[in-house]
Amino acid sequence: MNIRTFIVPILALSLASPLSAQSSRPGTLLIAEDFGTGELNRAHWGHPSWNYEGNWSLVEGALSGVYVQAPGAKHGRPIRALLRGEKDLRIRFRFKLEKPLSRIEVLPNGKFPFSPLPHEHIARLRLSLGGIDAGARWETAGGRDLGLIEDGYTEDARHPKIAPGTKAHERGGFRFYDRSASSSTRLRPNAWHLAVLEIIGTTWTAWIDGEKQLALTVHWPDIPMHSVDFLSNGLVYLDDIAVERL
């Protein structure tokens, strides 16, 4: 028996059920993808194909991330779910991390009302095998596995958090960090996990495998979001994505 054939229907039921470790707030499904057919709905995803050379590829009905980020290098290309200015979201997905320091990051993107320029990341959910802490990013494992990190990014040099004379990084924008939350819970390597991330106002909450693990109140205002990025590093798998408006 194909073990994936047995597991997927069970997990699909859990993803659709309000009992799968999330708030009781009802949601409206915006995007759902199980990668079963390989077909891509361009109205929902910001790229022409699931197969990004050196980044992502379809493998047995799931999306495999293979990009390995070297120290000082840019991150790989994300899988991007497209939104239409929603503010409150529930993001659910399954993931598997195969090697130490492998990670998946979920980054909702929004836009500040005071700026005509695009804003990107608000905060991120980082899921890793021992690598979310500073100093344990690429070479040495030993950090925590689960984290919510408020990391601001703007392309507007007039943003109040940007000091005069600050030099933009190579993409032309500015990044700064405010606060974070982490969990001592460890993820199992080479095993499927279920994640639920909810964003309600400025409160971000994450459940992993049926347990509430992380909560963070961000400094950012409650701004509309235009997309959600899924980034990978190392050998990871991603499946059964669902995005709801709350």
Backbone as CSV, one residue per row, in Angstrom:
resi,resn,N_x,N_y,N_z,CA_x,CA_y,CA_z,C_x,C_y,C_z
1,MET,0.841,-1.201,0.000,0.000,0.000,0.000,0.878,1.254,0.000
2,ASN,0.519,2.225,-0.820,1.204,3.508,-0.811,0.820,4.263,0.451
3,ILE,1.799,4.513,1.327,1.484,5.154,2.608,0.890,6.530,2.419
4,ARG,1.276,7.213,1.344,0.726,8.539,1.088,-0.762,8.449,0.772
5,THR,-1.179,7.400,0.046,-2.594,7.216,-0.273,-3.421,7.070,0.987
6,PHE,-2.841,6.463,2.002,-3.560,6.242,3.260,-3.608,7.497,4.116
7,ILE,-2.502,8.254,4.129,-2.407,9.395,5.040,-3.181,10.601,4.542
8,VAL,-3.107,10.903,3.244,-3.646,12.160,2.746,-5.126,12.347,3.038
9,PRO,-6.027,11.343,2.807,-7.436,11.585,3.121,-7.671,11.923,4.586
10,ILE,-6.932,11.285,5.494,-7.098,11.575,6.907,-6.703,13.009,7.204
11,LEU,-5.548,13.437,6.659,-5.094,14.787,6.916,-5.978,15.812,6.233
12,ALA,-6.530,15.469,5.076,-7.443,16.382,4.413,-8.665,16.641,5.278
13,LEU,-9.149,15.608,5.948,-10.283,15.785,6.856,-9.908,16.683,8.008
14,SER,-8.709,16.506,8.554,-8.305,17.327,9.682,-8.133,18.778,9.272
15,LEU,-7.649,19.011,8.037,-7.507,20.377,7.566,-8.851,21.058,7.423
16,ALA,-9.882,20.308,7.072,-11.194,20.893,6.855,-11.982,21.042,8.143
17,SER,-11.510,20.459,9.229,-12.271,20.434,10.465,-11.853,21.540,11.417
18,PRO,-12.826,22.202,12.087,-12.462,23.204,13.077,-11.792,22.598,14.298
19,LEU,-11.758,21.259,14.404,-11.122,20.602,15.533,-9.623,20.438,15.332
20,SER,-9.094,20.882,14.193,-7.680,20.656,13.892,-6.804,21.749,14.492
21,ALA,-7.028,22.058,15.781,-6.172,22.977,16.527,-6.119,24.355,15.887
22,GLN,-7.159,25.092,16.066,-7.235,26.465,15.598,-8.332,27.141,16.401
23,SER,-8.538,28.433,16.187,-9.601,29.115,16.904,-10.960,28.680,16.368
24,SER,-11.998,29.012,17.106,-13.354,28.665,16.673,-13.921,29.683,15.693
25,ARG,-13.164,30.692,15.344,-13.636,31.730,14.427,-13.887,31.125,13.045
26,PRO,-15.082,31.301,12.478,-15.367,30.711,11.163,-14.563,31.394,10.069
27,GLY,-14.264,30.629,9.030,-13.488,31.169,7.933,-14.126,30.895,6.586
28,THR,-13.741,31.693,5.588,-14.163,31.514,4.209,-12.948,31.104,3.389
29,LEU,-13.023,29.942,2.758,-11.879,29.425,2.021,-11.592,30.288,0.798
30,LEU,-10.347,30.749,0.681,-9.913,31.553,-0.459,-9.085,30.728,-1.442
31,ILE,-8.170,29.923,-0.928,-7.251,29.151,-1.762,-7.040,27.784,-1.121
32,ALA,-7.091,26.723,-1.911,-6.772,25.380,-1.438,-5.978,24.669,-2.519
33,GLU,-4.918,23.984,-2.127,-4.078,23.287,-3.102,-3.464,22.050,-2.454
34,ASP,-3.717,20.873,-3.081,-3.112,19.641,-2.581,-2.063,19.087,-3.535
35,PHE,-1.784,19.808,-4.630,-0.745,19.437,-5.591,-0.977,18.064,-6.208
36,GLY,-2.220,17.621,-6.209,-2.522,16.283,-6.703,-2.499,16.168,-8.214
37,THR,-2.888,17.242,-8.917,-2.972,17.161,-10.376,-1.793,17.810,-11.069
38,GLY,-1.083,18.669,-10.395,0.005,19.392,-11.036,-0.453,20.617,-11.789
39,GLU,-1.766,20.840,-11.865,-2.293,22.019,-12.549,-2.276,23.221,-11.617
40,LEU,-2.005,24.383,-12.173,-1.853,25.591,-11.384,-2.900,26.620,-11.793
41,ASN,-3.613,27.174,-10.808,-4.585,28.238,-11.045,-3.867,29.574,-10.952
42,ARG,-3.639,30.224,-12.101,-2.860,31.456,-12.114,-3.545,32.591,-11.370
43,ALA,-4.840,32.494,-11.129,-5.522,33.533,-10.360,-5.178,33.453,-8.878
44,HIS,-4.663,32.296,-8.441,-4.377,32.087,-7.016,-2.888,32.062,-6.689
45,TRP,-2.035,31.859,-7.696,-0.616,31.667,-7.427,0.216,32.560,-8.326
46,GLY,1.241,33.187,-7.745,1.984,34.205,-8.471,3.180,33.689,-9.241
47,HIS,3.015,32.632,-10.010,4.109,32.098,-10.815,3.520,31.205,-11.896
48,PRO,4.261,30.915,-12.957,3.703,30.153,-14.079,3.752,28.641,-13.914
49,SER,4.500,28.132,-12.928,4.658,26.688,-12.806,5.025,26.338,-11.382
50,TRP,4.704,25.091,-10.954,5.171,24.614,-9.652,6.653,24.298,-9.677
51,ASN,7.190,24.044,-10.830,8.577,23.609,-10.935,9.494,24.808,-11.151
52,TYR,10.219,25.181,-10.090,11.223,26.239,-10.176,12.583,25.552,-10.176
53,GLU,13.331,25.710,-11.224,14.626,25.045,-11.292,15.503,25.453,-10.106
54,GLY,15.978,24.465,-9.358,16.829,24.727,-8.215,16.103,25.201,-6.980
55,ASN,14.750,25.287,-7.034,13.976,25.782,-5.899,12.891,24.799,-5.458
56,TRP,11.909,24.544,-6.329,10.768,23.690,-6.001,10.490,22.736,-7.158
57,SER,9.941,21.563,-6.819,9.478,20.655,-7.861,8.399,19.753,-7.285
58,LEU,7.488,19.311,-8.143,6.447,18.380,-7.723,7.030,16.979,-7.584
59,VAL,6.750,16.343,-6.432,7.236,14.991,-6.173,6.115,14.206,-5.517
60,GLU,5.535,13.259,-6.236,4.517,12.357,-5.695,3.386,13.114,-4.997
61,GLY,2.876,14.128,-5.649,1.712,14.835,-5.132,1.989,15.819,-4.027
62,ALA,3.235,16.165,-3.812,3.609,17.204,-2.853,4.643,18.106,-3.513
63,LEU,4.896,19.246,-2.899,5.881,20.165,-3.438,7.176,20.003,-2.653
64,SER,8.253,19.741,-3.348,9.554,19.544,-2.718,10.408,20.792,-2.921
65,GLY,10.950,21.303,-1.815,11.873,22.420,-1.888,13.298,21.910,-1.746
66,VAL,14.172,22.328,-2.648,15.537,21.807,-2.650,16.586,22.916,-2.592
67,TYR,16.169,24.167,-2.503,17.131,25.279,-2.488,17.938,25.254,-1.195
68,VAL,19.240,25.436,-1.302,20.120,25.505,-0.143,20.778,26.883,-0.139
69,GLN,20.496,27.652,0.901,20.991,29.016,0.992,22.376,29.029,1.626
70,ALA,23.320,29.597,0.914,24.670,29.730,1.460,24.746,30.977,2.336
71,PRO,25.660,31.013,3.308,25.802,32.210,4.140,26.007,33.467,3.298
72,GLY,25.199,34.472,3.572,25.299,35.730,2.844,24.544,35.779,1.543
73,ALA,23.977,34.645,1.115,23.263,34.597,-0.172,21.802,34.974,-0.001
74,LYS,21.165,35.272,-1.104,19.732,35.542,-1.095,18.966,34.250,-0.814
75,HIS,17.728,34.410,-0.331,16.878,33.228,-0.196,16.381,32.797,-1.570
76,GLY,15.809,31.603,-1.633,15.294,31.092,-2.894,13.988,31.761,-3.296
77,ARG,13.409,31.291,-4.377,12.155,31.856,-4.862,10.986,31.234,-4.112
78,PRO,10.020,32.049,-3.696,8.909,31.519,-2.898,7.765,30.987,-3.744
79,ILE,6.989,30.101,-3.143,5.648,29.805,-3.636,4.747,30.893,-3.072
80,ARG,4.042,31.627,-3.919,3.303,32.810,-3.474,1.808,32.659,-3.749
81,ALA,1.015,32.624,-2.662,-0.443,32.622,-2.765,-0.921,34.068,-2.840
82,LEU,-1.757,34.376,-3.820,-2.204,35.743,-4.070,-3.505,36.050,-3.325
83,LEU,-3.546,37.199,-2.658,-4.717,37.648,-1.918,-5.203,38.973,-2.477
84,ARG,-6.335,39.440,-1.937,-6.934,40.687,-2.432,-7.204,41.656,-1.290
85,GLY,-6.197,41.868,-0.468,-6.330,42.861,0.588,-7.019,42.368,1.840
86,GLU,-6.987,41.036,2.087,-7.577,40.519,3.320,-6.721,40.925,4.518
87,LYS,-7.374,41.117,5.656,-6.645,41.489,6.875,-6.500,40.322,7.840
88,ASP,-7.567,39.566,8.074,-7.526,38.455,9.010,-7.496,37.145,8.235
89,LEU,-6.525,36.280,8.568,-6.306,35.080,7.774,-6.087,33.866,8.667
90,ARG,-6.394,32.689,8.105,-5.969,31.408,8.653,-5.230,30.677,7.536
91,ILE,-3.995,30.266,7.804,-3.157,29.595,6.820,-2.826,28.208,7.367
92,ARG,-3.222,27.169,6.637,-2.997,25.791,7.081,-2.197,25.041,6.024
93,PHE,-1.324,24.146,6.478,-0.527,23.371,5.533,0.164,22.242,6.276
94,ARG,0.605,21.248,5.519,1.445,20.176,6.045,2.875,20.392,5.545
95,PHE,3.835,19.951,6.355,5.229,20.127,5.951,6.073,19.005,6.527
96,LYS,7.209,18.769,5.880,8.169,17.782,6.337,9.565,18.345,6.121
97,LEU,10.407,18.231,7.145,11.787,18.695,7.097,12.693,17.476,7.209
98,GLU,13.617,17.338,6.271,14.361,16.088,6.188,15.738,16.113,6.834
99,LYS,16.385,17.282,6.921,17.752,17.331,7.420,17.912,18.484,8.396
100,PRO,18.904,18.418,9.305,19.159,19.542,10.216,19.338,20.852,9.464
101,LEU,18.753,21.911,10.038,18.769,23.266,9.504,17.856,23.457,8.299
102,SER,17.181,22.409,7.835,16.127,22.625,6.837,15.044,23.492,7.464
103,ARG,14.375,24.302,6.648,13.339,25.150,7.217,12.303,25.547,6.173
104,ILE,11.114,25.831,6.656,10.052,26.469,5.869,9.674,27.748,6.585
105,GLU,9.507,28.818,5.827,9.076,30.094,6.372,7.805,30.535,5.663
106,VAL,6.844,31.027,6.436,5.582,31.522,5.909,5.538,33.017,6.170
107,LEU,5.436,33.794,5.094,5.560,35.243,5.204,4.377,35.931,4.527
108,PRO,3.364,36.355,5.272,2.304,37.193,4.691,2.867,38.581,4.359
109,ASN,2.447,39.119,3.240,2.936,40.405,2.752,1.793,41.409,2.679
110,GLY,2.081,42.637,3.083,1.053,43.678,3.052,1.606,44.986,2.534
111,LYS,0.785,46.049,2.644,1.180,47.367,2.143,0.767,48.441,3.128
112,PHE,1.704,49.319,3.460,1.409,50.411,4.378,0.579,51.483,3.674
113,PRO,-0.429,52.044,4.346,-1.253,53.065,3.706,-0.530,54.397,3.507
114,PHE,0.536,54.659,4.287,1.189,55.965,4.185,2.173,56.038,3.025
115,SER,2.470,54.903,2.396,3.523,54.884,1.389,2.987,54.451,0.030
116,PRO,3.414,55.130,-1.041,3.030,54.679,-2.386,3.846,53.483,-2.851
117,LEU,4.889,53.111,-2.079,5.776,52.032,-2.478,5.321,50.712,-1.860
118,PRO,5.669,49.595,-2.492,5.222,48.296,-1.967,5.942,47.934,-0.678
119,HIS,5.202,47.397,0.255,5.780,46.832,1.472,5.647,45.323,1.363
120,GLU,6.579,44.620,1.943,6.467,43.171,1.876,6.250,42.581,3.256
121,HIS,7.227,41.878,3.810,6.993,41.063,4.993,6.502,41.887,6.196
122,ILE,5.568,41.300,6.934,5.095,41.871,8.188,5.740,41.106,9.338
123,ALA,5.546,39.815,9.337,6.177,38.897,10.286,6.251,37.550,9.600
124,ARG,6.919,36.584,10.247,7.074,35.280,9.607,6.947,34.172,10.636
125,LEU,6.371,33.057,10.182,6.413,31.809,10.930,7.581,31.013,10.385
126,ARG,8.521,30.655,11.269,9.696,29.897,10.836,9.678,28.525,11.486
127,LEU,9.770,27.493,10.657,9.744,26.092,11.083,11.039,25.456,10.624
128,SER,11.846,24.990,11.570,13.193,24.554,11.241,13.596,23.381,12.119
129,LEU,14.593,22.652,11.680,15.202,21.628,12.527,16.426,22.235,13.203
130,GLY,16.174,22.965,14.307,17.248,23.508,15.122,17.959,24.692,14.540
131,GLY,17.247,25.582,13.836,17.964,26.685,13.212,17.255,28.019,13.170
132,ILE,16.305,28.312,14.084,15.631,29.606,13.974,16.361,30.702,14.717
133,ASP,17.285,30.363,15.610,17.960,31.375,16.423,19.128,31.981,15.665
134,ALA,19.409,33.234,15.953,20.569,33.882,15.361,21.820,33.104,15.747
135,GLY,22.723,32.906,14.802,23.938,32.145,15.064,23.794,30.666,14.771
136,ALA,22.572,30.214,14.472,22.376,28.796,14.126,21.643,28.711,12.798
137,ARG,22.043,29.521,11.850,21.280,29.657,10.615,21.696,28.664,9.549
138,TRP,22.988,28.467,9.356,23.415,27.590,8.272,24.436,26.543,8.701
139,GLU,25.406,26.941,9.524,26.522,26.025,9.782,26.276,25.085,10.951
140,THR,25.612,25.547,12.009,25.541,24.766,13.243,24.114,24.667,13.742
141,ALA,23.620,23.448,13.922,22.290,23.266,14.507,22.360,23.532,16.008
142,GLY,21.205,23.574,16.656,21.174,23.778,18.092,20.199,24.842,18.528
143,GLY,19.659,25.595,17.576,18.649,26.574,17.918,17.289,25.918,18.104
144,ARG,16.274,26.717,18.335,14.917,26.206,18.481,14.303,25.933,17.109
145,ASP,13.195,25.168,17.121,12.573,24.736,15.869,11.427,25.643,15.423
146,LEU,10.752,26.290,16.366,9.525,27.028,16.057,9.669,28.484,16.468
147,GLY,9.330,29.391,15.561,9.414,30.797,15.904,8.453,31.663,15.108
148,LEU,7.959,32.722,15.741,7.255,33.815,15.074,8.148,35.040,15.198
149,ILE,8.457,35.661,14.099,9.423,36.755,14.088,8.815,37.938,13.361
150,GLU,8.714,39.079,14.042,8.237,40.295,13.388,9.419,40.943,12.691
151,ASP,9.450,40.838,11.391,10.544,41.470,10.659,9.955,42.385,9.613
152,GLY,10.213,43.652,9.805,9.661,44.647,8.894,10.530,44.813,7.671
153,TYR,9.891,45.073,6.562,10.605,45.351,5.329,9.840,46.450,4.609
154,THR,10.527,47.496,4.195,9.887,48.564,3.449,10.857,49.082,2.393
155,GLU,10.313,49.613,1.335,11.132,50.245,0.311,11.028,51.764,0.390
156,ASP,10.440,52.248,1.476,10.250,53.683,1.666,11.252,54.191,2.699
157,ALA,12.263,54.963,2.237,13.296,55.475,3.137,12.730,56.463,4.149
158,ARG,11.498,56.942,3.941,10.890,57.895,4.875,10.148,57.205,6.008
159,HIS,10.139,55.865,5.999,9.452,55.144,7.057,10.012,55.574,8.418
160,PRO,9.139,55.777,9.421,9.621,56.288,10.713,10.627,55.403,11.427
161,LYS,10.714,54.117,11.080,11.695,53.244,11.711,13.061,53.271,11.017
162,ILE,13.172,53.988,9.909,14.420,54.038,9.166,15.185,55.294,9.553
163,ALA,16.370,55.129,10.112,17.190,56.266,10.515,17.718,56.996,9.280
164,PRO,17.811,58.335,9.334,18.361,59.084,8.198,19.748,58.572,7.820
165,GLY,19.966,58.424,6.534,21.252,57.972,6.048,21.433,56.470,6.025
166,THR,20.400,55.713,6.418,20.502,54.253,6.395,20.665,53.757,4.960
167,LYS,21.596,52.845,4.760,21.847,52.312,3.422,20.910,51.150,3.138
168,ALA,20.253,51.187,1.997,19.363,50.103,1.597,20.181,48.867,1.240
169,HIS,19.575,47.683,1.429,20.275,46.477,1.006,20.113,46.293,-0.498
170,GLU,20.638,45.227,-1.028,20.780,45.079,-2.479,19.462,45.052,-3.228
171,ARG,18.343,44.720,-2.545,17.050,44.746,-3.226,16.464,46.146,-3.287
172,GLY,17.100,47.093,-2.630,16.600,48.453,-2.652,15.693,48.789,-1.488
173,GLY,15.549,47.875,-0.528,14.663,48.113,0.604,15.421,48.126,1.918
174,PHE,14.650,48.221,3.006,15.204,48.306,4.348,14.522,47.268,5.227
175,ARG,15.305,46.566,6.035,14.753,45.541,6.923,15.109,45.880,8.358
176,PHE,14.168,45.605,9.259,14.412,45.805,10.684,13.546,44.824,11.455
177,TYR,13.982,44.505,12.673,13.312,43.485,13.481,12.766,44.124,14.754
178,ASP,11.590,43.683,15.173,10.996,44.223,16.379,10.957,43.200,17.509
179,ARG,10.146,42.187,17.400,9.998,41.229,18.482,9.781,39.836,17.917
180,SER,9.873,38.842,18.801,9.719,37.468,18.335,9.222,36.595,19.475
181,ALA,8.769,35.392,19.127,8.369,34.373,20.096,8.863,33.042,19.578
182,SER,9.315,32.177,20.489,9.778,30.852,20.085,9.237,29.809,21.048
183,SER,9.377,28.562,20.656,8.874,27.439,21.449,9.982,26.415,21.626
184,SER,9.986,25.743,22.779,10.981,24.698,23.025,10.577,23.353,22.419
185,THR,9.385,23.273,21.849,8.937,22.031,21.216,9.832,21.693,20.024
186,ARG,10.171,20.441,19.889,11.024,20.010,18.788,10.195,19.340,17.697
187,LEU,10.571,19.559,16.470,9.959,18.893,15.331,10.683,17.578,15.056
188,ARG,9.939,16.615,14.511,10.530,15.332,14.168,11.075,15.390,12.748
189,PRO,12.322,15.041,12.526,12.851,15.031,11.156,12.203,13.930,10.332
190,ASN,12.059,14.214,9.051,11.537,13.244,8.087,10.155,12.725,8.484
191,ALA,9.321,13.618,9.045,7.949,13.272,9.434,7.028,14.424,9.060
192,TRP,5.802,14.093,8.667,4.835,15.129,8.314,4.288,15.790,9.578
193,HIS,4.194,17.128,9.518,3.616,17.922,10.596,2.506,18.791,10.012
194,LEU,1.562,19.155,10.849,0.447,20.017,10.450,0.595,21.365,11.142
195,ALA,0.562,22.451,10.373,0.693,23.803,10.910,-0.548,24.624,10.600
196,VAL,-0.958,25.435,11.564,-2.029,26.405,11.381,-1.528,27.737,11.907
197,LEU,-1.554,28.770,11.069,-1.193,30.125,11.466,-2.412,31.017,11.303
198,GLU,-2.787,31.713,12.381,-3.903,32.657,12.323,-3.398,34.069,12.589
199,ILE,-3.907,35.001,11.795,-3.599,36.417,11.956,-4.923,37.135,12.140
200,ILE,-5.146,37.655,13.340,-6.379,38.380,13.650,-5.968,39.720,14.244
201,GLY,-6.179,40.783,13.469,-5.681,42.082,13.895,-4.172,42.061,13.957
202,THR,-3.613,42.405,15.107,-2.160,42.383,15.276,-1.693,41.155,16.058
203,THR,-2.586,40.184,16.273,-2.240,38.972,17.014,-1.994,37.818,16.052
204,TRP,-0.833,37.209,16.156,-0.444,36.058,15.344,-0.345,34.850,16.267
205,THR,-0.980,33.747,15.879,-0.998,32.540,16.692,-0.717,31.343,15.796
206,ALA,0.117,30.414,16.278,0.461,29.227,15.494,0.226,27.965,16.309
207,TRP,-0.408,26.986,15.658,-0.597,25.644,16.210,0.224,24.670,15.374
208,ILE,0.890,23.740,16.027,1.659,22.711,15.340,1.197,21.356,15.860
209,ASP,0.754,20.509,14.949,0.313,19.154,15.292,-0.721,19.155,16.415
210,GLY,-1.681,20.068,16.330,-2.794,20.078,17.267,-2.545,20.815,18.560
211,GLU,-1.358,21.415,18.742,-1.046,22.106,19.987,-0.699,23.569,19.696
212,LYS,-1.259,24.462,20.504,-0.900,25.873,20.382,0.537,26.059,20.855
213,GLN,1.385,26.601,19.981,2.811,26.693,20.277,3.333,28.118,20.359
214,LEU,2.753,29.042,19.611,3.328,30.373,19.498,2.244,31.432,19.448
215,ALA,2.496,32.561,20.073,1.607,33.719,19.983,2.463,34.975,20.028
216,LEU,2.133,35.931,19.178,2.914,37.160,19.090,1.993,38.311,18.720
217,THR,2.090,39.419,19.457,1.399,40.649,19.092,2.411,41.554,18.414
218,VAL,2.165,41.882,17.160,3.137,42.643,16.384,2.897,44.141,16.554
219,HIS,3.944,44.915,16.278,3.854,46.371,16.359,3.193,46.991,15.147
220,TRP,3.226,46.225,14.050,2.682,46.784,12.811,1.189,47.075,12.944
221,PRO,0.694,48.060,12.206,-0.758,48.263,12.182,-1.444,47.118,11.450
222,ASP,-2.739,47.074,11.578,-3.549,46.033,10.929,-3.697,46.419,9.463
223,ILE,-2.805,45.927,8.599,-2.790,46.350,7.207,-3.269,45.223,6.296
224,PRO,-3.860,45.564,5.143,-4.328,44.523,4.221,-3.162,43.760,3.615
225,MET,-3.388,42.465,3.382,-2.335,41.603,2.854,-2.634,41.214,1.412
226,HIS,-1.602,41.255,0.585,-1.779,40.958,-0.841,-1.218,39.604,-1.243
227,SER,-0.493,38.928,-0.351,0.048,37.621,-0.713,0.592,36.928,0.532
228,VAL,0.830,35.611,0.388,1.508,34.818,1.406,2.610,34.032,0.708
229,ASP,3.849,34.189,1.177,4.985,33.474,0.603,5.331,32.246,1.440
230,PHE,5.696,31.167,0.754,6.246,29.979,1.388,7.672,29.827,0.877
231,LEU,8.641,29.997,1.785,10.052,29.902,1.435,10.641,28.607,1.993
232,SER,11.613,28.048,1.297,12.252,26.821,1.767,13.750,26.984,1.806
233,ASN,14.378,26.194,2.667,15.821,26.056,2.667,16.152,24.621,3.041
234,GLY,17.018,23.975,2.272,17.318,22.574,2.509,16.230,21.684,1.935
235,LEU,16.239,20.427,2.303,15.288,19.466,1.752,14.008,19.480,2.582
236,VAL,12.927,20.016,1.996,11.645,20.132,2.693,10.532,19.696,1.750
237,TYR,9.365,19.400,2.348,8.177,19.086,1.571,7.021,19.914,2.093
238,LEU,6.136,20.321,1.167,4.999,21.174,1.481,3.770,20.610,0.788
239,ASP,2.632,20.566,1.504,1.436,19.970,0.923,0.184,20.541,1.592
240,ASP,-0.957,20.345,0.937,-2.287,20.635,1.486,-2.385,22.042,2.075
241,ILE,-2.087,23.035,1.241,-2.196,24.432,1.663,-3.633,24.883,1.588
242,ALA,-4.101,25.583,2.614,-5.429,26.201,2.604,-5.308,27.586,3.241
243,VAL,-5.867,28.591,2.587,-5.880,29.959,3.105,-7.310,30.410,3.225
244,GLU,-7.689,30.857,4.416,-9.059,31.308,4.688,-9.055,32.769,5.124
245,ARG,-10.111,33.459,4.777,-10.386,34.791,5.327,-11.224,34.614,6.596
246,LEU,-10.808,35.268,7.691,-11.522,35.142,8.960,-12.385,36.378,9.230
